[in-house]
């Protein structure tokens, strides 16, 4: 089973057991998270697409820790003007392990006569 989830304005392809780094989430180490913004689920060759999210689908994840990503260096300059700026940034991230992908089967509407 595979799913595509959205968190922090980015999309991630996940499978049970995978470890991903996402934008900082307000959760403590060891806590369980329910990620319910599921865009797509592939279940044994049957694909479910959301509009925008798949109804009844959620991903259960465990927080492994809070950390900072690698430093990026931003350098701005304008040629022949004597202007240049250099600074760096380290984004705060949360490392999570995907435990389970849950998909509730939608019940079929009953005919009313």
N, C-alpha and C positions, 0 to 999 in steps of 0.2 A: 504494500500500500504506500502511496506517495501523495503528498499534498503540496500546494503552493500557498503560503501564508503571507500576510502583510502586517508589518509592524515597524514603527518608526519611519514611515514613508517609503519603505523599501520592501521588495518581495523576495522571499526565500523559498527554495525547493527543499522539502524536508522528507525524511523517512524515519521510522522509529529507530532509535539508537544513534542518530546523527547529532553532532554537537555544532552549534552555530553561534556566532557573535552578532548580537543585535544592538541597536541604539539603547542607551541606558533605560532600564525599566525599574520602577520603584518596588523592588522585591528583595528580600533577604536571602542569603545563601541557604540552600536546602529547601526553600519553599517551592510549592507546586504552582504553576501558572496555567491558566486556561486561555489559549489564544483562539479567539472565535472569528477572526477575520480571515476566513479560509476562502481563497479564490477558486481553487480547483482541487479535486480529489480524484486519484486514479486507483480504483479498487479492482484488482484482478482483471485488468483489461477494459473495465467499464469506467468511463470518464464522466465525472459530474462537474459541470461548470456553473459558477455563480453569476448572479446579476445584481449587484456586484459580488455578493458572497454566497457560498453554498449554504442553504438553509439546513439547520440541524447538524452541521459539521463543526468540530472543534479539535484542537490539538492540545494535548496535555504535555507540559514540559516542566523540567526541574531546573532551578537556578543553581549553577555550579559556582558562580562568583561574579563579583563586580571588578572591573579592571579599566585600564586606559589602553587605547589602541596605539599603534606606532605613531611617532611624531611626523607631521608633514611640515614642510617649509614653504612658506608663501613669500614670493619675492615680486615686488611691483617696481617698475621703473618707467620713466619716459625718456626717450633718447634725446640727447643734446640739451636737456633742461636741468640737469643736476638733481633730479628727483629719483630717489630709490628708497624703498622700505623693505625690510626683511623681518619676518616674524614667523613663529611656529605655532602649531596647535596639536593637542592630543585629545581625541574624542573619547568621552566616557562610554564604555560598552558593558553589556551584560552577557555572560557566557551561559547558554542554556543547552540542556540535553533533552531531546525529544523522546518522550516515553511512549506515547500512544496517539494514534489518529482515530478519532471516533466519528462515525457517520450514522446518523439515525435515518432509517428508511422513511420517506414521506408516506403517510397513509393515503390511500386512494380515496377520493371523494365518493361518497355513496350517492346513488341516484335517488332522487326524490320524485315520486310520481303523483 
